[in-house]
Amino acid sequence: MLTSSLSASSTELVINILALVLEEGKPLDRAYSHNFSGLKLAAEEQAKITWVTGDLLRRLNLYCYLADVKTDEIERTGSRLLNVWHRFNDLPLPNLQYALKVDETEYLIRLEKAKGDEALWDGCPEWLDEMGSQQLGEAWPRERKALLQAPKRYLRCNTLKNSPDELQAVLLKESVETVPVDGVEGALEVLSNSALFKTEAFKAGRFEQQDAGSQQIASVVDAKPGMRVIDACAGAGGKTLSIAAQMEGKGRLLAMDVEQWKLDNLKQRARRAGAHNVETRIIASSKTIKRLKLSADRVLLDVPCSGLGVLKRNPDSKWRDTPERFPVLVDLQKQILQSYSRMVKVGGILVYATCSIMTEENRAQVDQFLADNEHFEFIEDELISPADTGFDGFYYAKLKRISE
């Protein structure tokens, strides 16, 4: 939570970032990169900018309603939006030379009306509120409110290089204060507002920044030294590196994806982490999967999904995505689960995972797969609830292959 107003220059940066996201459709991380590139911003000021931008996006429809501005006109009307944000948070208005003023009477009228609309107050677009109500029923309002909160920062201790206690001590010397996370082995919550990626500990590969819920998904794989493990939708490899640590660097860990640039990034991260048993492979066609039939002790399918469990961390997706994309993703998940499950050997374990909390992407997918595949049996599943844990939202199901 901010205790002081943004400077005029930082306010302009926030407006520029929002315009790129909302008017040009750029992902938030790329909008940050575009605007921060070449600037010599103090770490504290950059943190303030990202905090305000994130908060605005988490409740964008509320702030736009209070300011009476449209999301596709942020470049022109962003100054009034930022004035309303400061007013809402009881902060002095930023000292902008040219700014659209806020009518105090109109603002107070709109504020009272907004308090009567729970979904609007929680920063939830209508399409998402309808979907959440349909899929989660009475549990949805709690999850909706939890997804409104700012995300905490978590680290995963890289046990290939140090223990959690050793990491805490090393980080403290660099003015990074952390505490262990209950129930998530090797996870640390960062309490200080520190530039983590500039620390010597990060450069030495002692940790990765990873949500505690995501760390739980990786731990479910339960990979042992000497096993053959496949992370078939590896992306940039956060879970891959966690699995490598489980394996103590022994055995074969194959990280696969359909995008080469993600695998290239993973190679760099693996080198820094000392995860020498990680091998990357592009999925060029269905033949890539067929060649690995019945070969793996463990297969993790962290499938493409709506991301509706990680809206705290990626709030821009609420405003860039549309409900029409959802059934396309559900169909893709079904295809991946059906095809990639062939890589699990008899007696091996398949872990299906998403960063969504929606039933249709989670248990419904698993139930349908089991109905269509008598070669697998259900072991367990869990929804990692943002409302219950404070983490990002994830789901996993653990299945065992019992026959060819």
C-alpha positions in Angstrom: 0.0 0.0 0.0 1.3 3.4 -1.0 1.7 6.2 1.6 2.6 8.9 -0.8 1.5 10.1 -4.2 3.2 9.3 -7.4 5.4 11.9 -9.0 4.2 13.5 -12.2 6.7 11.5 -14.3 5.7 8.2 -12.6 2.1 9.1 -13.2 2.8 9.5 -16.9 4.6 6.2 -17.0 1.6 4.5 -15.4 -0.7 6.0 -18.1 1.6 4.9 -20.9 1.8 1.4 -19.6 -2.0 1.2 -19.2 -2.5 2.5 -22.7 -0.2 -0.2 -24.2 -2.1 -2.9 -22.4 -5.7 -1.6 -22.9 -5.5 0.1 -26.3 -2.8 -2.0 -28.0 -3.4 -5.3 -26.3 0.2 -5.8 -25.1 0.8 -8.2 -22.1 1.6 -6.3 -19.0 5.2 -7.6 -18.7 6.0 -6.3 -22.2 4.4 -3.0 -21.5 6.6 -2.6 -18.4 9.7 -3.6 -20.4 8.8 -1.1 -23.2 8.5 1.8 -20.7 11.3 1.0 -18.3 13.9 0.2 -21.0 16.6 2.8 -21.0 15.3 4.6 -17.9 17.4 4.9 -14.7 14.6 4.5 -12.2 15.3 3.9 -8.6 14.2 0.5 -7.5 11.7 2.0 -5.0 10.1 4.2 -7.7 9.8 1.3 -10.2 8.2 -0.7 -7.5 5.6 2.1 -6.8 4.8 2.3 -10.5 4.2 -1.4 -10.8 2.2 -1.5 -7.6 -0.1 1.3 -8.8 -0.5 -0.2 -12.3 -1.3 -3.6 -10.8 -3.9 -2.2 -8.5 -5.5 -0.2 -11.2 -5.8 -3.3 -13.4 -7.1 -5.5 -10.6 -10.1 -3.1 -10.2 -10.0 -1.4 -13.6 -13.8 -1.4 -14.1 -14.4 0.2 -10.7 -11.8 2.9 -11.2 -13.0 3.6 -14.7 -16.6 3.8 -13.5 -15.6 6.2 -10.7 -13.6 8.4 -13.1 -16.2 8.1 -16.0 -13.6 7.1 -18.5 -13.4 4.3 -21.1 -10.7 1.6 -21.2 -9.9 2.3 -24.8 -9.3 6.0 -24.1 -6.7 5.8 -21.4 -4.0 7.7 -23.3 -6.4 10.7 -23.5 -8.2 10.4 -20.2 -5.7 8.6 -18.0 -4.9 11.7 -15.9 -8.5 11.7 -14.5 -8.2 7.9 -13.9 -5.0 8.5 -11.9 -6.6 11.4 -10.0 -9.5 9.1 -9.0 -7.2 6.4 -8.0 -5.3 8.8 -5.6 -8.6 10.1 -4.3 -10.0 6.6 -3.7 -6.8 5.7 -1.7 -6.9 9.0 0.3 -3.7 10.3 -1.3 -3.0 13.9 -2.5 -3.5 14.2 -6.2 -0.3 14.0 -8.3 1.1 17.4 -9.5 0.3 17.1 -13.2 0.6 20.1 -15.4 -2.3 19.2 -17.6 -4.9 16.9 -15.9 -8.6 16.2 -16.3 -10.2 17.2 -13.1 -12.5 15.0 -10.9 -16.0 16.4 -10.1 -16.2 15.7 -6.3 -20.0 15.5 -6.2 -20.2 13.1 -9.2 -17.4 11.0 -7.7 -19.2 10.6 -4.4 -22.4 9.6 -6.1 -20.7 7.0 -8.2 -18.8 5.7 -5.2 -22.0 5.0 -3.3 -23.5 3.2 -6.3 -20.4 1.1 -6.8 -20.5 -0.1 -3.2 -23.8 -1.8 -4.0 -22.4 -3.8 -6.8 -20.1 -6.5 -5.3 -18.6 -7.7 -8.6 -17.8 -4.2 -9.7 -16.3 -3.4 -6.3 -14.1 -6.5 -6.6 -12.9 -5.5 -10.0 -14.6 -8.3 -11.8 -15.8 -8.0 -15.5 -19.4 -9.2 -16.1 -18.3 -12.2 -18.3 -16.0 -13.5 -15.6 -18.5 -13.0 -12.8 -21.0 -15.0 -14.7 -18.5 -17.8 -15.5 -17.3 -17.9 -11.9 -20.8 -18.2 -10.5 -21.7 -20.9 -13.0 -18.6 -23.0 -12.3 -17.9 -22.4 -8.6 -21.3 -21.5 -7.2 -21.3 -20.3 -3.6 -17.5 -20.5 -3.5 -17.1 -17.9 -6.2 -17.6 -14.6 -4.2 -14.7 -15.6 -1.8 -12.4 -16.5 -4.7 -13.4 -13.3 -6.6 -12.4 -11.2 -3.6 -9.2 -13.1 -3.0 -8.2 -12.6 -6.6 -8.5 -8.8 -6.0 -5.6 -8.8 -3.5 -2.1 -7.8 -4.5 0.1 -10.9 -4.9 2.8 -11.7 -2.3 6.3 -12.5 -3.4 7.6 -16.0 -2.9 10.9 -17.7 -3.5 11.7 -21.4 -4.1 15.0 -22.3 -2.5 17.2 -24.2 -5.0 18.3 -27.2 -2.9 20.9 -28.0 -5.5 22.9 -25.1 -4.2 21.7 -24.4 -0.6 19.2 -25.2 2.1 16.3 -22.8 3.0 18.1 -21.7 6.2 21.3 -21.0 4.3 19.4 -19.0 1.7 17.7 -17.0 4.3 21.0 -16.1 5.9 22.6 -15.2 2.5 19.6 -13.0 1.5 19.5 -11.2 4.8 23.1 -10.1 4.2 21.8 -8.5 1.0 18.9 -6.8 3.0 16.3 -9.2 1.8 14.1 -10.3 4.7 12.2 -13.6 4.3 10.2 -16.1 6.3 9.4 -19.8 5.6 5.9 -20.6 4.2 3.9 -23.0 6.3 3.0 -26.2 4.5 5.3 -25.6 1.4 8.7 -27.0 1.9 11.5 -24.8 0.6 9.3 -21.8 0.0 10.1 -18.4 1.4 7.9 -15.3 1.5 9.7 -12.0 0.8 8.9 -9.3 3.4 11.2 -6.6 2.2 10.7 -4.4 -0.9 13.9 -5.6 -2.6 15.1 -5.9 -6.1 15.5 -9.7 -6.0 17.0 -10.2 -9.5 19.9 -7.8 -8.7 21.0 -9.9 -5.7 24.2 -12.0 -5.8 22.1 -14.9 -4.5 19.9 -14.8 -7.6 22.9 -14.5 -9.9 24.4 -17.5 -8.2 21.3 -19.6 -8.8 20.4 -20.0 -5.1 16.7 -19.3 -5.7 13.9 -18.8 -8.2 11.0 -16.5 -7.8 7.9 -18.7 -7.9 4.5 -18.6 -6.3 4.0 -21.0 -3.4 1.0 -22.6 -5.1 3.1 -23.2 -8.2 5.7 -24.8 -6.0 3.1 -27.2 -4.6 2.2 -28.4 -8.1 5.8 -29.2 -8.8 6.2 -31.1 -5.5 3.2 -33.4 -6.4 5.3 -34.8 -9.2 7.4 -36.5 -6.5 10.3 -37.1 -8.8 13.1 -39.3 -7.5 16.8 -39.4 -8.4 17.4 -41.6 -11.4 13.9 -41.4 -12.8 13.0 -40.4 -16.3 10.7 -37.4 -16.0 9.0 -35.3 -18.7 7.6 -31.8 -18.2 5.7 -31.7 -21.4 4.4 -28.1 -21.3 7.5 -26.6 -19.7 7.2 -23.0 -20.8 10.0 -21.0 -19.2 10.6 -23.8 -16.8 9.8 -22.8 -13.2 8.4 -26.2 -12.4 11.1 -28.0 -14.4 13.8 -26.5 -12.2 11.8 -27.5 -9.1 11.6 -31.1 -10.3 15.3 -31.0 -11.2 16.0 -30.2 -7.5 13.8 -33.1 -6.4 15.9 -35.4 -8.6 19.1 -34.1 -7.0 20.4 -33.6 -10.5 20.3 -37.4 -11.1 18.3 -39.1 -13.9 16.8 -37.6 -17.0 14.5 -34.6 -17.0 13.1 -33.8 -20.5 11.5 -30.3 -20.8 9.3 -29.9 -23.8 7.3 -27.1 -25.4 6.0 -25.9 -28.7 7.9 -22.5 -28.5 11.6 -22.6 -28.9 12.2 -19.2 -27.2 10.8 -20.5 -24.0 13.1 -23.5 -24.0 16.1 -21.2 -24.8 15.2 -19.2 -21.7 14.9 -22.4 -19.7 18.4 -23.5 -20.8 19.8 -20.3 -19.3 17.9 -20.7 -16.1 19.0 -24.3 -15.8 22.6 -23.4 -16.2 22.4 -20.8 -13.5 20.5 -23.2 -11.2 23.1 -26.0 -11.7 20.3 -28.3 -13.0 22.5 -30.3 -15.3 20.1 -33.2 -15.9 17.6 -30.9 -17.8 17.3 -31.6 -21.5 15.1 -29.5 -23.8 13.1 -30.6 -26.8 10.8 -28.7 -29.1 7.5 -30.4 -29.9 7.7 -30.1 -33.7 4.8 -32.5 -34.4 2.8 -35.4 -33.0 5.7 -37.7 -33.9 7.7 -36.1 -31.1 5.2 -37.5 -28.6 4.8 -40.8 -30.3 8.6 -41.5 -30.0 8.3 -41.2 -26.2 5.4 -43.6 -25.8 5.4 -45.5 -22.5 8.8 -44.1 -21.6 8.4 -41.9 -18.5 8.1 -42.6 -14.8 6.5 -39.2 -14.4 4.8 -36.8 -16.8 3.7 -33.3 -15.8 1.1 -31.7 -18.0 0.9 -28.1 -16.9 -1.5 -27.3 -19.8 -2.3 -24.0 -21.4 -5.3 -22.6 -19.6 -7.4 -19.5 -18.9 -5.1 -18.3 -16.1 -8.1 -17.5 -14.0 -6.3 -18.6 -10.9 -3.5 -16.1 -11.2 -5.3 -12.9 -11.8 -3.7 -11.3 -8.8 -0.4 -11.6 -10.6 -1.7 -11.1 -14.2 -4.6 -8.7 -13.8 -4.4 -7.4 -17.4 -5.7 -10.7 -18.7 -9.2 -9.9 -17.3 -9.4 -7.0 -19.8 -7.5 -8.5 -22.7 -9.2 -11.9 -22.8 -12.7 -12.7 -23.9 -15.1 -15.5 -22.8 -15.0 -16.9 -26.4 -11.4 -18.1 -25.8 -12.4 -20.3 -22.9 -14.0 -23.2 -24.9 -11.0 -23.2 -27.3 -8.6 -23.7 -24.4 -10.8 -26.4 -22.9 -10.7 -28.3 -26.2 -6.9 -27.9 -26.4 -6.5 -29.2 -22.9 -8.5 -32.3 -23.8 -6.3 -32.9 -26.9 -3.1 -32.5 -24.9 -4.2 -34.8 -22.1 -5.3 -37.5 -24.5 -2.2 -37.3 -26.6 0.6 -36.6 -24.1 -0.6 -39.2 -21.6 0.8 -41.8 -24.0 4.3 -41.0 -22.7 3.6 -42.4 -19.2 4.8 -46.0 -18.7 2.8 -48.7 -16.9 3.1 -47.9 -13.2 4.1 -44.3 -13.9 2.4 -41.2 -12.7 0.7 -38.5 -14.8 0.1 -35.1 -13.1 -2.4 -32.8 -14.9 -2.3 -29.2 -13.8 -3.6 -25.8 -14.6 -3.3 -22.3 -13.1 -7.1 -22.0 -13.2 -9.8 -22.5 -10.6 -12.6 -23.2 -13.0 -14.1 -26.6 -12.8 -14.5 -27.1 -16.6 -10.7 -26.9 -17.0 -10.0 -29.0 -13.9 -11.9 -31.9 -12.4 -14.4 -32.0 -15.4 -11.4 -32.6 -17.8 -10.0 -35.3 -15.6 -13.3 -37.1 -15.2 -13.8 -37.1 -19.0 -10.3 -38.4 -19.6 -10.8 -41.2 -17.1 -14.1 -42.1 -18.7 -12.4 -42.4 -22.0 -9.2 -44.1 -20.8 -9.4 -47.3 -18.8 -5.6 -47.5 -18.7 -5.4 -44.9 -16.0 -6.8 -44.7 -12.4 -7.4 -41.7 -10.3 -5.1 -41.1 -7.2 -5.9 -37.7 -5.9 -6.6 -34.1 -6.9 -6.6 -30.7 -5.2 -7.7 -27.2 -5.9 -5.3 -24.7 -4.5 -7.7 -21.9 -3.5 -6.5 -18.3 -3.4 -9.2 -17.6 -0.8 -8.0 -20.4 1.5 -4.2 -20.1 1.0 -3.5 -16.5 -0.1 -1.4 -18.1 -3.0 -2.3 -18.0 -6.6 -4.9 -20.5 -7.7 -3.9 -23.9 -9.2 -5.4 -27.3 -9.7 -3.7 -30.7 -10.0 -4.9 -34.3 -10.5 -2.6 -37.2 -10.0 -3.3 -40.3 -12.2 -1.5 -43.7 -12.5 -1.2 -45.8 -15.6 -2.2 -49.3 -14.8 -2.0 -50.9 -18.3 -1.0 -50.3 -21.9 
